[in-house]
Amino acid sequence: MKRVGAILGLKPEAYEEYSRYHRKIWPEIEAAIREAGITNYSIYHFRGTMFAYFEYAGPEGEYKERMQRLDSAPRMQEWYGIMRQFQVPVEGRQPGEWWAAMEEVFHQD
């Protein structure tokens, strides 16, 4: 199992609408996330910073391919188009990243 953490900024005025969208995500998005092998997906918010956490339970060698397929799905592209108007990428992220990937420094089951 691969655990993934990432951060992203959120415009202060967008919190309510962003939260409203996430209270009940579109069924196609939920299905695509599951199909990609993602489980235990959560997004937290604190003072304009969002922290996302998920676990990837699919085959180890397919992670990149599955994430690319998820990101390029038409309905996911539509979702991203809406969400990006609320989001602010953080400084220091890697080229090509929207959410900045974080390094896991501790884990306990």
C-alpha angles and dihedrals in degrees: 000000000000119000118206130195126181139167134215136169124248125206107245094230091053099059098097096047093042090051091047091056091050097048087076114010119199113278091236090056093048091049093047091051091052092045089053089060096253118146136166092030116177136165121201129191131209124168097325097323122105123202119199124196130182141155123229110215099174128101111305095232093052100056099103093042093049093048091049091049090049093049093049098048109119096234090047090052088053090050091049090050089059097040096048092065087065098042135084118198114228125243116259098034119142119264110276094021122120096177107042110238116232130212116241109232099171139018134170126180 
